[in-house]
Amino acid sequence: MIGFLRRNLALLAVVLIALVVAACGGEEEKKGGGGASAPPAEDKAIKKIEGAEGKQVSIGSKNFAEQYILGQIYAQALTAAGFDVKGKVADLGAEQVAYKSLKEGEVDAYPEYLGTALTSFFDVKVKDVPTDPDEAYEQAKAEYAKDDIVALPRGQFNNTYILATSVEKQKEYGAKTVSELAEKAKGDRLSGFPECRQRADCLIGLKKTYGMDVEFVSTQGTFEPIDEEQTDIALVFGTDGKLLLKDKYATYEDDKKLFPPYYISLTMRKEAADAIGPEGQKVIADVQKELTPQVMTELNSRVQIDKQEPEKVAADFLKEAGFIS
């Protein structure tokens, strides 16, 4: 319902603007004005790429809403360009399993976050990950190349980790930063994905950087453990759709800058990247330009709040952005 209201309000605004423009145009005609015509709207529609037909590529994703949406967006965009995207989107699981599947050729491509790649795959210490996203991308790109993996240009949004609680719990803690939270929440429960327990940019980093003394709760959910009172604090994502529910959830500032940049890159086996060529890679880059932090959060909310299927959300985005008619 929330997504429905947001989209209908946006449609109403477009209609009102169109009426105003039409009225102004009518006045100009009455006055005999010959002002310059408006420039034509940019044609962003994905065109069929010559030679794409018959070339197969498989797109995977990790195991949460944003990944499912991104996997579908990339798969549908390449399909529109004429490629044979087999299997559409495979759920690969956590990052180590996903990267193993990519290296072994079980899947041709999947979206991964720069901070995750550098710290989980390439043994870069969290404190050594560049804070500049372009530097982080170039470093990850070079490391991927050693495994014959091509990291396509990074996206626009930074899906960093965020600590969240219910609004009521924040009032109880009286904290706004992670440092303050660590002092107030000693012995309380912190939920996160299973791999968080071993990651330097997750539980290990929270303990080392902030001295956080918590009981770790392993879960596949983000906000669900808060809702079901299975945790006091949850590790969530910066573009999580439920962050729009500001009357329900509160977040805490990473004041010691523990979490590195988590910009997205579609990582692809070199053989597959060569197969789709520069034109296919440009399709991915063009689509990513429209995936701003605000847009990605909105798309996530359609799955997490409105309970839409990721495949539909991806298709709607591509149509709304003008990539597919």
Buried (B, 14 or more C-beta within 10 A) or exposed (E): EEBEEBBEEEEEEEEEEEEEEEEEEEEEEEEEEEEEEEEEEEEBEBEEBEEBEEBEBBBBBBBBBBBBBBBBBBBBBBBBBBBEBEEBBBEBBBBBBBBEBBBEEBBBBBBBBBBBBBBBBBEBEBEEBBEEBEEBBBBBBEBBEEBEBBBBBBBBBBBBBBBBBBEEBBEEBEBBBBBBBBBBBEEBBBBBBEBBEEBBBBBBBBBEBBEBBBEBBEBEBBBBBBBEEBBBBBBBBBBBBBBBBEEBBBBBBBEBEBBBBBBBBBBBBEEBBEBBEEBBBBBBBBBBEBBBBEBBBBBBBBBBBBEBEBBEBBBBBBEBBBBBE
